[in-house]
Each structure stands twice: as C-alpha cells, then as structure tokens.
Amino acid sequence: MAGLVLLASGLYYKYRTPDSSPPLQQTAGDPIPSPTPPPAPDPPRENANQPVTDHPVLAATANLLADEGDANADIEILTVVFADYRKALGENPVGDNEEITACLLGSNAKHLRFIPQGHRAIDSQGRLCDRWGTPLFFHTISARQLVIRSAGPDREHGTPDDLTGM
C-alpha cells in the first residue's frame, strides 16, 4: 500500500503543473456541481486514423482499483492521470463521464491512451467507475482544474462519504 501511494505521489509531483487555486474542501452539505457542457465537436482531422499510442502514465493505472489499494489511492492515481493528460494536451478533457473516459482511452487530439482499453475501472457502458462500481462524476472547472468525485461506499453522490480530488 505504501508503495502504491509513493508511486502515485511521485508521478503526481513529477508531472503536475503548479496551481494557485485553494484546494477543494468537501463538507457534508456541499451540493454536486452541475457539469460544464462539452464544446462543439472538432471537425474531422486529417490524422483521424493515426494509431493510439500509450502514454507512460498508463503503467500507474495498473494499481487503480487494485485489491490492496483503497479509494483514496484510486483518486490519487486519477489525479496523476489527469495531470499528465493536461501536460500532454494542454487542457482537461471535457464532457460527461463517457466522453472523458473516451479521451483517456485515446480519443483525443494526440491519440494518447492514459488508461488501457478494458481496464477493470471502466464499466460496460464506457464509464470510469470507483471501486464500488459507481460511475465517477467529473466537473471541469477550467482548462487546468477538474474535480473528480466518487460517491463512496454508499454509492450515492452528495452524501458525507463522498471522496473528491482535483
């Protein structure tokens, strides 16, 4: 467990971009923010048939939802994944869970894969889920900030056991 946290922390601090905003604090009464609507789809690109390339952070996702891990470690791993996505593409992916997951699977401008196809964290509907099988909630605050929210063990968003990360 300590190795997992150390790995995730190391990757996070290696690739993160300093952010001057205050950290997100979760309180029992916080409402779930409404998702930002996705932008209009990009026009077809000349390189649309370019093969998908695995990004180096892909290896860290092997510990996502691992039996020896925990929900906080999962959020840390995803924080590193999104930090690497921002570093590689200049901004956060946008849209609902399915669209963001598709971006992490390689449907992005550089055709980089950050999570392997068929990963245990992706459900049959193409959504990234927490360790209780509940789809994660993503709220894009800006091109550099993204809130990741797990519903927690009770599987209900907006309750005191929710977990959040940025």
Secondary structure, 3 states (H helix, E strand, C coil): CHHHHHHHHHHHHHHCCCCCCCCCCCCCCCCCCCCCCCCCCCCCCCCCCCCCEECHHHHHHHHCCCCCCCHHHHHHHHHHHHHHHHHHHCCCCCCCHHHHHHHHCCCCCCCEECCCCCCCCECCCCCEECCCCCECEEEECCCCCEEEEECCCCCCCCCCCCEEEC
